[in-house]
Structures are given as structure tokens and as C-alpha cells.
Amino acid sequence: MMMNIEKHSSKLVKPFVPTPPTLRHYKIGLVDELMPFINVGVALYFPAKSNHDAEFVTRLEKSLEKTLTRLYPLAGRFDNKTLTIDCNDQGVKFIYAKVNIKLQDILAPNVNVKFVDDFIPSNKFAIDQFHEPLLTVQVTMFECGSVALGVNASHKIVDASTLSTFITEWAAMNQKENEIESTGPGFNSSSLFPGRCLSPFPLQLITEDMSTKYTRMILSFNESAISKLKAKAMAKENICTKYYSKVQLVSSILWKAFIDVDRATNNIPKNYILLQAVSLREKMASLIPKNSCGNILAFCATEAKNAETSEELADLLTNNVKKTINSFSNVRHDSEDGQTTILNVVTLKDVNVQESTHVLIVTSWSKFPFYEADFGFGKPAWAAPASVALQRAACLMDDAQGNGVDAHFMVEVENVPYFERALKCISFAD
């Protein structure tokens, strides 16, 4: 059966309480400026718990209004000339839709990741329309009564942690009849790390014209597979690290595969770098609460150098991330040294990225509580990120059980056989 999603309604939802004039202009922060004009999104799939009444969608809208009252920049519009959010309460787009299949048709026996973006609204590969909403939500009802909730936001003001905070607060609000007490600082990236009028990173984006040349893939490791990977890595000789996180283990496998594919399809020697996003929340000497909103992150760049195996790459990644985080813990964000440290790290000042450098970007959403989001109709059975609109990038998420990892990434269609062959040849994954 062909899947068909029919949109029944689309409207703009505005904050329940108008944003005061004193908060009309929100200046974006240092890391916000560097983010490309792409979206960051997620789809949450909720199994059927009960029949939803006629007020189901209305209740979601009302709780969204109250959530936007505190997270008001999401209801504004971005002004690229002034690098500010015009917090004019123009609203976020709210879409209600129905699909002619059951949730089980997507989840069993194996998840079909190619359908994920259909449940995430406005997942464009590149954003150049500054008048568009910064946040779009889509609620989709399955024939079986299950629900898919897709949320998509501009990366100019939202990172994965902010996306998780928004969903968590909206879910809590939807379970309350009255407004709940606001917690957390809200959007504060610009006060933590003031902007410097920097240009976005010149990343290699997947545009709409290129989208048919790429396909989405998922590589899943359950808890048992992760345990085997750790044991094999620690048993190898010449490996210094005695502790590996599941994120670094899976990242090293992906990195090795991307390197092997590049070597199989190109004869030009290259320098290989893996770029990982590291949240600055709760990692600096001064307090940055974990529910702070905006792009509040830095980057850890690791060069492959002479490493050839997945084990060696995992060792490099683990040691470099630890070293990077330790450097953050020694400085305050509100000091000159702290500001300089973060500026140098986020702009990759000390990283030798040349035209021939092969850069793989890996973002970990592990430990973000997407699977804890309960809007009053249970927790998600599955969560998946929107397709990353970058030519060489991957997003790692916890699996539904919490101890495994799902790695989502885009691959050129013509390179899929090379990629599958590379994964089979990685001894680390045997």
C-alpha cells in the first residue's frame, strides 16, 4: 500500500501572552552566527493508547501557545541584515495531518528511515527564505490511532539540546490544565557568548537539486553489540584508552567506513578529520544550565593521522574529546579567557582544514530525553532525527531501550555498495 499523508489543517500558533516590546529584538549569539541555514528536526512516534477525542489537537495547540510564551523567539522571524530575531509573535506553523497506514507498517520488522522526513514538516535541504517560521510542528494520526509528532526548527537559533528542551516543556505543559511554573533560563546563547558578526561555516550542503543523488541510511547497535565492541576495542594492543563511550565507538566505525569509501572512489590522498559537536552546558567552570536555549556548543576536531583501524580511531576520538572538555572546565564563560577559548574552538582556529581535507561531522543526541517526552498519551516507541542536509554528516541517537545507538546518515546513492562493503570489512564490527 502506498503511503499518503493528507494535511487537514495548517495555522500559525502564537504565544499565549504577547511578547513585551522590551524583548522585541533578540540578538543571536556567537555560535548561532556560525550555523548554516538548515533545519534541525525530529519525529517522535507514539503507539496508540486510547482513542483521541475531538479536543486532542486543540489541546496541543493551547499548550503550544503557553510554551511559546516563555520560548518566544521561536515565534519570531530572523533578520539576516541585523542578525537578530524579530520577536513579533508572528507564530509557528502547526499542521494537523492523517496518514493511511498503521505505525507498525513503518516500525516492523525493521524501521524504514526513508519515511521519517514525511512526518517532519518543512524539512528543506537549504533555507533562504527569511520570512518563514523558525519552528514548524506536524501532528499526524495513523489509522491505528498512533500519533507521529514532527518538530522542525531553524539551526540559526536551535541546537539539539534546545529542540529537546522545547519538546520536554511542551509535553509537560500539555499534561497540565493550567500554566506550569517556568523553569530554566530560556534563550540565553547571546548573553553567554555575544555575537561577533561572523559568517556561517562554508559547509557542503545537500540542496534540493542534489537530494535525489543521496539516500538515507541507518546503522543500529543494540546494548549487546555495544558491549562486544567495547570488549574487542579494549583487548587490542597499542590502545591506551581503557574506557570507551558508545558514541565514540559508533563514531569510529562510521568514520572508518567514510574513509574507506573515499579511498575507494578517489585517488587523491587526503587528510581526514572528524568534527564532533560538544555542548557547553554544565561543562564550563561557570554555570551554564543544561536547559539553556540557543546554539550553546563548541567543536572537537580530531585528525585521523596514521590511524588505520576503527580501534585506533576510537582511541583518538576518546582522548581528544576528553582533552577538549577538560579545557572547557578550566575557564569561565563570562571571562575574557573563556570567551577567547570558545571563539578559537568554534571557529576551528587551530584546525588545518584544506581544500582536500575530508571532514565528517558527527552529532550525538545521546542522553537527550526524546524518549521521555510524554504529552499525556504515553512515551514514544521510536524517535528519529530529520535528514541532515550535509554531504558528510551523521546523527547518533539512543535506541528505544536507551543503551544502544542508532546512527542516521546520508550517502550518495552510487556509493551505497562501497559503504556496505566497507562496513563488512571493518574488523571492529565483526
N, C-alpha and C positions, 0 to 999 in steps of 0.2 A: 504493500500500500504506500502510495506517495504521501509524504508529509506535507500538510498545508496549514500554515498559520494565518488565521484571519483576524485582523485588527478590528475590534468592535468600537473602540473609542480612543481618543488622544486629546489630552488637555494640558494646560500649564498649571502646575500647583505652586502656590506662593506661600511664603511664611505666614503662620497664623497671626503673629504680631508683626506689624510693619517694622522694617529696619530703620532706626532713627537716623536723621541726617548726619549726625556726628560720625556715623560708621559707614557713610555712603561710599567712600573710596578706600579699598583695601590694596595696599602696595604689596606686590608679590615679593618673595624672598630670593636669596642668592641661588639656591638650588632650583627653585621654581623657574628662574630665568633660563637655566641651562636645559630644562626639559624640552624635548621636541613636541611639535603639535600633533600628538597622538593621544589616544584614549587608554584608560586603564579600566578594565571591567571584569565582572564575574557573574556567573549564573549559578543559582542555588536551586536544587531540585528537591521538593518536599513531597513525600509519599502521601497518599490520601489517608486522612484520619477520620474525617466526617464530611458530610455534605455542607458546603459553604452556603450560608444564607445570602439573601439579596443585599445585605449590608456589608458583605465581605470586602468588596472593592472600595466602597465608601469609607470604611473604617481604615483601610490602608492609606487612603488619600488624606484623611483627617490627621492621622498620626504622622504622616509625612510633613504636613503643614507645621505641626508642632516641633518636629525635629529640625526643620529648616529655620525656625525662629532663632535657634542657637547657632546653627551652622549656616548662617545667612549668606556667606559668599557664594555658596553653591547655587543660589537662586539668582545670581547676578550675571553680568556679561563681561568678557575680557576685552580690555582696550590695549591693543598691541602698541599704540603710539606712546602711551604713558606707563605701560607695564603695570596696570592696576586692574582690579576687578571693580566695575561699577555695580555696587550692591543696590541695584534699583528694584529688587524684588520682582523682576520680570518673570521669574518662575523656572521650575524644572519641568521637563516633559514627562508626563505619566501616561503610559499606554496600557490598555487592557485588551487582551487577545485570547483566542481559543485555538487549540490545535487538534487535528482529527486523529490523533494516535494516543496510545497509553504510555505512561512513563516507562513501563517495563520494556517497551519496544526500543528504547534508547539505551537502557541500562543493562539488559541481559541478552545473551550471556556475557558479552563484553561491551563496554561503553563505546558509543560511536561519537568520537570527538568532532567529527565533521559537522554535526548538527548544533554544536554549542553556540556558535555565533548567531544562529537563527533566534535564539532566546535572549540575546543581549542586544538591546536597541542601539541603532546609530553607530554600530561598530565599524566606522570608516577607517580605512588604512592611513589616511592623512587628513589632517584638519586644517582648513584655510579659511573657514567661514567664521569670523569672529563674532557674528551676531547670533550664533547658535547657542542653545542652552549648554551650560557647563556640566549638567547632570541629566541623565535620562534613565527612566525606570520602565520596565515592562513586566507586567504580571500576566502569565499565560496559563490558562486552565487546560488540563488534559481531559480526555474522555472519561478516564477512570476517577476523576476528582483530585488528582495530584496537581501540584502547582509548581511552576518554574518562575523564579524571581530573578530577573536580569537587571543589573545595575551597571551603568557606564558613565565615566566621568573624565573630564579633561585632565591630562597629566600635568598641565601647567600649574594646577593647584592641589592635585590629589596624587598621593602615592598609595601603595598597597595598604599601609598601616592606616591611613586616613579613610580609605574605602572600607576597611574593616570596622573602624570606629563608627562611621556613619551607619553601616548596616546594624551594628550592635545597638546603637542608640535608637534607631528606628524600630527595631524588633522589640526593645523594651517599652518604647512609647506605645506600640500597637497593643500591648497587653494591659495598658492602663486606661481607665476611663477618664482620668484627669491628667493634667500635665505633671510629669515627674520632675524631680529636682535635677537641675542641670549639674553635670559633673565634668571636670576636665577643663582645660584652657581654651578649647575651640581652635580656630585658625590663628596660629601664632608663629608661623615659619618666618615671616618678615621681621618680627620683633626679635627672634632668636638669631637669625642670620640675615641682616638687611641686604637688599638687592644692590647690585653694582652695575646695572645696565649691561649685562653680559649677553652675548648671542647664544642661542641654543646650540647644543652639540651637533656637528655636521654628520649625523648618523645616516646609514644606508637604510632608507625606509622601503617598505613594500607598498607601492602605490596601487590604486585601483586597476590601472592598466597592467600591472605585473601580477595581480592576485591569482590569475589562473595558472601562472607558472609555478606556484607554490602550493603545497598541501600540508595539512596539519597532522602531526603525529603525537602519540603519547607512549611513554615508556614507564611502566609501573613496577615498583618494587614493594612487596609486602614486608611485614616485620621479619619473617623468616629469611627472606632474601637479603635484607639489610644485615642481619646477624651474620650470615655466611660471608658477605662482602667484608665486614669488619674483621672477621677471623682470618680470612685469606690475606687481607692487607697487613695485619699485624704479624703474620707468620713470615712475611717476606724479609729477606736480608737487605741490609743497607737502608732500612726505613727507620727514621729517627722518631717519628711521632707514635705515641702509644695510645692516643685517643682520636677517634675519627667520628665526626658527626655524620648523620645520614645524608645531610645536604652536601657535604664535601665529597662523600663517596659517590653519590649520583652525579654531582657536577663533574667529577673527574672522568667518569665513564662517558658522559656526553662530550666533554672536551676532547677526549681521545678519539671518539668517533668523528667529530667535526674535523679534527686534524687529519685523520686518515682519509676522509673523503676529499679534503682539499688536496692532499698529496696525490691522490689517485686521479684527480681531474685537472690538476695544474702542475706544470713542470718548474714553475718559478719558486725558488727557495724563499720561505717566509719566516718572519718572527711571529710566534703565536702567543697571544695574550688573552687571559680570561678576566673579564671585568665583572665584579660582583657588587651589588648594592648592599650597603650596610646601614641600617637605621641608627641614627644618633640618639634616639630616645633611650634614656636610662643608661647611657654608656659614657657620658662625659663627667668630669669632676663636679660640675654644677648640674642641678636637677633639670632634666627635660622629661616631663611626664610622658608615659607611653601612649596616652590618648591625645597628644598634641597633634594638630592638623596642619596639613601642607606637605610639601616635599622636604622632609627633615631627614636627610640621608647623605652619606658620602660613598665613595667608591674605593674598592680594594682591587688593584690591578696586579695580576700575577703572570709573570713570563714563564713560558714552558722551558726555555733554555735548552739543556741537554736531556731533559726528562723524556723518556720514550714510552713508559708503561703507565697504566692507569694508577698503579700504586704510587709511583713516583710523582705523578701529577697531584694525587690526593695529598701526599706529604707536603708538597709545595703550597697547595691551597690552604691546608690546615694551619701551617706555620705562619703564612703571610697574613691570613685573616686575624689570627691571634695577635700578631705583632701590630697590625693596624688598629685593632680595638684597644690594645694597651696604650697606644699613643693618644687615643681619644680620652682615655680615663685619666690622663695626666694633665689635662688642660680644661679650663672653664670656657663655656661658650661665650660668656659675657666679658672675656678678657681679650686684649689685643693679640696675645699669643694664640688663644683659642680660635679667634676669627681668622688669623693668618693660617693656622694649621688646616682648618676646614676649607678655606679658599684654595690652598695648594692641592689638597687631596681631591676636591670635587672637580677642579679644572685639570686634573691629571698633569700637574706641572712637572713632576719628576718621572713621567712615563714616556718612554721613547716609542711613540706611535708614528710610524712612517706610512707612506702610501701603500707599501707592500705588506704591512702588518695585518695579520688575520686576527680580528678581535671577535670573541664570543662573549655575549652579555648574558649572564645568568642572574635571575632574580628569584630569591626564595621567599615564598609566602608561608613557609612552615611556621607553626606556632601562632599564626593569626587565627582567631576563633571563628572562622567562617562556618564551621560545623556546629557551633554553639548557638547560632542565630535562630531563635525561636520566636516567631511572630504570634504565637498562640495556637499554631496548628502543627506543632512538632518541629524537630530539628531536621536539617537537610539529609537526604540519603546520599547525595553526591554534590560536590562543588567543583567548578572548573573555571579557569580564567578565560577571558576573551583572547582571541588570537593576537599574538604580539606582532605589531606591524614593523618589525625589524628583520633584516635579511639573515642575521645570525644572532638569534636570541632564544632563550628558554626560560620558562617559568616553572618553579617547583612548588608543589602543594602537598600538604599531608594528605594521606588517603583517608577514607571514611573511618577507619579504625584508629587513626591517629599516630601509628608507629611506622607506617610505610610512607612512600613518596610516589607521587605522580608527576612525571616530567612532561610538560607540554612544549612543543616547539614547531617551527615551520621549516620545511625542507623543500628545495627545488624539486619538482616532480621528476625531472630527468636524473636527479641524484639519489632518489629513494633506493634503488638497488645497491648503490655504493654504500649508502648509510646502513642498510640492513646487513650487508656483508661485513662492514666494519664492526658493528655491534657483535656479530657472531665470532669475530676473530679476536675480540678483546678477552684475554685470558682471565682478567679480573672478574668478568661477568659469567664465567663458565659455571 
